[in-house]
Amino acid sequence: MSRLLVIGCGGVAQVAIQKCCQNSETFTELMIASRTESKCIELKEKIEKAGTTVKLSTATVNADSKDELVKLIDSYKPDVVLNVALPYQDLTIMDACLECKVDYIDTANYEPEDTDDPEWRAIYEKRCKEKGFTAYFDYSWQWAYEERFKEAGLTALLGTGFDPGVTSVFTAYAAKHYFDEIDTIDILDCNGGDHGYPFATNFNPEINLREVSANGSYMENGKWVETKPMEIKRVYNFDQVGEKDMYLLHHEEIEALGRNFPGVKRIRFFMTFGQSYLTHMKCLENVGMLSTSPINFEGHEIVPIQFLKALLPDPASLGPRTVGKTNIGCIFTGRKDGKERKIYIYNVCDHQECYKELGSQAISYTTGVPAMIGTALVAKGIWKKPGVFTTDQFDPDPYMEMLNEYGLPWVVDENPVLVE
Ligand code: NDP
């Protein structure tokens, strides 16, 4: 019986909101608030037409403004806020939640929109030197809210998408049920889907291209090891997808898992990319189209990567044309009862099945379902404690059950091929 405010109405939000409506025992009232209210109204009408008992409403909000958010939260009075806008808005939404005394949930950790901002840049340069990785996003900004959430008796659940999110729950599950000690974790994110375009990204292009064009890194014995972008390549044969090239990337759950599972000796993250995607991305990068620094074009200030986003297909529109499957999971090695053990926990998700069910492709689906699950567990008080947490810090069992129930069934392979 809770009242939920969802901020954002893009690809991920549309899945999360429809899944919340499937879970009407938990969510009885839901407001969809985003920058473009017409998208919220369109989704509300679609859900109402299909039939729901959840009482839906919509609003427009600029989530870069704490004041606007506070006004909205104060007037709607939700029990919990799910942020599925962009990582740029994480801190303003957390601030507003603290002011209004509401629990906070998101799917991606904070990064600034303007990476040239000198104040942010000075903190970033210091962090690069101290920690040894250069990604624009890191948990320090949101972990800094720990005391304030604790004192307010509120929960902030960070990164409840698939990766991060489910991959961290898989780790907690492996630690709880399969291992006394985990030595290595390899997170493998394979998208075997084909949308038929020469180039498109499966979620927000700006966030996606920033992530993929950055240096790679992994954690070994508690320390970061950084690589050049796409420097480490492996080939892996994925169940129900087949053989794919995959590349080592920096990814946010490595940081949280490294902190919360300090005994793990190595944590890596790999994502599959086709050659055409990489060639397009390199070319766009070489001509400056991935830059986040504004330039002046015929009297207008434009940010190249934002202009590129306007040219690329909207990820939310890829649903009808994407065929194939995703396979995302984690390979763990370690010991149980003195014996060596290796397991692979993964989910396979079919793009067309997702489209048939909710009108979206599998990347939005695999993120939106866990966003709903994390929110439901906080709303029901099952994952509720004061402070700022990632998904590996709670009992994984109820989350794992809900993955099976809400469309992301997982399997445990007890004899997987390891990644070299
Ligand atoms: P989209 O770009 O499709 O949607 C973003 C939504 O946020 C849009 O509705 C947009 O409004 C809205 N928005 C943007 N800025 C503001 C603002 N200032 N105020 C209010 N609303 C705003 O992104 P996705 O749905 O693909 O991604 C959503 C989130 O999910 C991102 O944070 C992304 O990083 C994360 N993600 C996490 C994954 C995981 O596995 N953990 C995987 C994939 C994504 P408008 O319609 O006006 O543009």
Boltz pocket constraint, residues with backbone or C-beta under 6 A from the ligand:
constraints:
  - pocket:
      binder: B
      contacts: [[A, 7], [A, 8], [A, 9], [A, 10], [A, 11], [A, 12], [A, 13], [A, 33], [A, 34], [A, 35], [A, 36], [A, 39], [A, 61], [A, 62], [A, 63], [A, 64], [A, 83], [A, 84], [A, 85], [A, 86], [A, 87], [A, 89], [A, 107], [A, 108], [A, 159], [A, 160], [A, 161], [A, 162], [A, 163], [A, 164], [A, 165], [A, 202], [A, 203], [A, 204], [A, 207], [A, 315], [A, 316], [A, 363], [A, 366], [A, 367]]
      max_distance: 6.0
